[in-house]
Every structure is written in C-alpha cells, then in structure tokens.
Amino acid sequence: MRLAVLGSVLLTGLALPASAAAPATPSPTVEEQRLDQAVPREILRRSGFDDAAPEFGRALEHARSYAQARRVVVREGTALWRRAVDRAQGRGPAGGDLSRDDDRPLYWARLGMTRAVRTWRPDFALTKRQRGALLDRLERTSRGQTDIRYPAGGRSRRVVLTGFDPFTLDRDIRISNPSGATALALDGTVVETAAGPARVETAVFPVRWRDFAEGTVERTLRPYLPAADLFTTVSQGRVGRFDIERTNGAWRGGFPDNDNVSRTETVPVTDPATQPQWTATTLPYAAVTAAHTGRFPVYDHTQVTEIPAGGSEPVVRPDGPTPGSTARAGGGGDYLSNEIAYRATLLRDRLGLHDTLPGGHVHTPVLQFEAGNTTEVTDPEFVRNRLDIIAQVRAIVAVAVSATERRPG
C-alpha cells in the first residue's frame, strides 16, 4: 500500500498543471526571423560580424545563474556597440569588403544576439521577467544608450544625436538607415565649429512601437539633456533632401514597425493629462537652411496635418498647426521619426529647458542604390550617398552649434 501511495504521489508530481510548469521558451520575433534570409547572412559575412552571435551564444551557455547571464549580456552588448563604432571610424580590421560606413552589420548582429537570449534554455530557472530584463540590457548596451560619456570640464560643447535601425525590410531587406550610420560615424567624435569644438555622443533606437511606449527614448535621454548644449534626433525622410522638422505631433499613424505591428493612437506618454498635441523644434533652423552644408538641399519643413478645433476631418496645413487643433501628423509624419522628435522635445519642455536647450529633428535623404540594382547588397553610388549624408549631418551639427550660445555649467 505504501508503494502504491508513493507511486501515486510521484505520478501526480510529474503531471503538473500547466500553470505550474516552467515558462515556455519564446519563439523568435518577426524581426529576428529575417536573419535566416540570404541578404543578412551576406552582410554579416562581408563585415566579419558573422561571429558576434555565435560567440555570444557560447558565452551565454556557460552562465550558471541569472547574475552571470546578466554580466555576459552587458559585456557582449557593450562590446558589439564599440566594435561597430570602431569599424565605422576606421579603427581595427574591416572584417571584410563591406564599406566601413555601413550600419547594417550592427543591426543584424544584434538581432542574432537577441534571438539567442530569447530562445535560450539555461540549466537554471529563468523567469519570463528575467529573460525580458536580459533582452532589455542587451538592447540598451548594443545601441550605445548606456555609453554616452562627456569628459569632465573642458571647453567642448556637448551634443546628443540619435539614429535609427533599418526599416521597411519586407519591402527591401537590403535597406540601410543613414541615421544609424551617422550615429556610428559621429559617436565620441569632436566636430570643429565656428564657436569651438563640439563633442558628439550618439545612440540608436529600434523601429518598434512597443519600445517607444515603454519609454526607451525618455529613459535614454533624460540623464543627458540637462547638461547638453544641443540635441538632434535624426532619421531617414524624403528623397533628395534634408528637412529640419518645425513641429511634431502627438499621433501614431499605424504604419507597421519592424515586427509588423501597427499602432494608431495618441502617442502614449506619462502624465497624459498634461500632454500637448504639438511640440516645436528649438534648433536654429534659419541658420541651418541658409548655410551650405553639402550637396543635398536643406528645408525648413513646416507642414502638418491636423483636425482643426471644432472639426472632424484632417486638414493639411502648410505653415504649422492652428490653435486648439488635434494632431494627425507632424512635420516628420506620423511614424516613429515624428514620435522620437515629439518625445525628445516634450522631455526637453518638461525638464524646463525649452528656452535654453536647442533641440529637434533632422530628416536625411532616402539612401538609394544605383539605378537598376535590385539584388546586390551594396554598390558605389549607395556608399557615396551614405558618406555624403553622414558628412552633411556633421556639417549641419556644426552650423547649429555655431548659431547657438553655450549653456552655462
């Protein structure tokens, strides 16, 4: 009888209810699944970054606790960012024949690492919350969001600049984002301006609605804006032109993100009761548009789309919003480029810095391949365009710094 009871207990223990079972290992995201295509593998191979995710995976397998795993994630995420910056700025081996200014090796290598964390089955208990925390640390460290450092003292102005991942990858998986390439090229560099040297620190953001709703922009920028002399968020915009976006709107238009998720709603922020429909640039747009900064024209872009006060249908306004209107698109549209500009400038205003901190959004030209190139991952015109965009963003920063006063402190 005792054996029968013991057997019953053991069988009962083995047949745990679903609620008590170990959490299922998540599947790769839509964004991570694109890694299995030929183009990402070629980009990784031709840059030497094809070793990043496998080496990271092996290091992760040696972790015997959550604390050890976290140390691996922080170390390897930080190393990936530094490796990408060094490659972009000509330090160390190129790792292959892909041009150094390319932002795509960092993007695809990071996805390989996040997929490794997401699908990892450790020998110890790892909760869903802990796995999420590891992914968060990997995202932040590999994007430069924890690597913003300004030397103490000194005479250099302090500039914060942000870029984005590639996007619309289902339309063309070869896509590069010149704003991300600019962030890699300028991180930690000194730009000489008419007002003296300016130290630039950068970070890159994902093209995902969820991350923005969870406050990734505010968490990254809040510690640095009070001490900055100027900030600019940068993204890819229109063909053949730069735009300084005058006004940003509190509206998400629903275009799918890199996980093919759509959101159509008011931009979600903390304290929505005090949320304005519009925020404005404080960059010196007149000085920037008047200066010769490169081969692409630079425009002061003032158009928005609004629902006028008392109205019900959207109206395009060429000269900015009217009083009491509801936002439907800022100058930068209704996608994440508009949203990062809205969030960064709203943060500036909530920190009480509207009148003292120049900041806003710059849209770069669309990065284009040579005519007729529909299959190759790079070509001379593609590289030339990206290098010219990077150089012109640097020149725009120099003009903007020269046109503003140094902040005290």
C-alpha positions, 0 to 999 in steps of 0.5 A: 500500500505504501508503494502504491501511495508513493507511486501515486504521489510521484505520478501526480508530481510529474503531471503538473498543471500547466500553470505550474510548469516552467515558462515556455521558451519564446519563439523568435520575433518577426524581426529576428526571423529575417536573419535566416534570409540570404541578404543578412547572412551576406552582410554579416559575412562581408563585415566579419560580424558573422561571429558576434552571435555565435560567440555570444551564444557560447558565452551565454551557455556557460552562465550558471545563474541569472547574475552571470547571464546578466554580466555576459549580456552587458559585456557582449552588448557593450562590446558589439556597440564599440566594435561597430563604432570602431569599424565605422571610424576606421579603427581595427580590421574591416572584417571584410569588403563591406564599406566601413560606413555601413550600419547594417552589420550592427543591426543584424548582429544584434538581432542574432544576439537577441534571438539567442537570449530569447530562445535560450534554455539555461540549466537554471530557472529563468523567469519570463521577467528575467529573460525580458530584463536580459533582452532589455540590457542587451538592447540598451548596451548594443545601441550605445544608450548606456555609453554616452560619456562627456569628459569632465570640464573642458571647453567642448560643447556637448551634443546628443544625436540619435539614429535609427535601425533599418526599416521597411525590410519586407519591402527591401531587406537590403535597406540601410538607415543613414541615421544609424550610420551617422550615429556610428560615424559621429559617436565620441567624435569632436566636430570643429565649429565656428564657436569651438569644438563640439563633442558628439555622443550618439545612440540608436533606437529600434523601429518598434512601437512597443519600445517607444511606449515603454519609454526607451527614448525618455529613459535614454535621454533624460540623464543627458539633456540637462547638461547638453548644449544641443540635441538632434534626433535624426532619421531617414525622410524624403528623397533628395533632401534634408528637412529640419522638422518645425513641429511634431505631433502627438499621433501614431499613424499605424504604419507597421514597425519592424515586427509588423505591428501597427499602432494608431493612437495618441502617442502614449506618454506619462502624465497624459493629462498634461500632454500637448498635441504639438511640440516645436523644434528649438534648433536654429533652423534659419541658420541651418537652411541658409548655410551650405552644408553639402550637396543635398538641399536643406528645408525648413519643413513646416507642414502638418496635418491636423483636425482643426478645433471644432472639426472632424476631418484632417486638414493639411496645413502648410505653415504649422498647426492652428490653435486648439487643433488635434494632431494627425501628423507632424512635420516628420509624419506620423511614424516613429521619426515624428514620435522620437522628435515629439518625445525628445522635445516634450522631455526637453519642455518638461525638464524646463529647458525649452528656452535654453536647450536647442533641440529637434529633428533632422530628416536625411535623404532616402539612401538609394542604390544605383539605378537598376540594382535590385539584388546586390547588397551594396554598390558605389553610388549607395556608399557615396550617398551614405558618406555624403549624408553622414558628412552633411549631418556633421556639417549641419551639427556644426552650423547649429552649434555655431548659431547657438550660445553655450549653456552655462555649467 
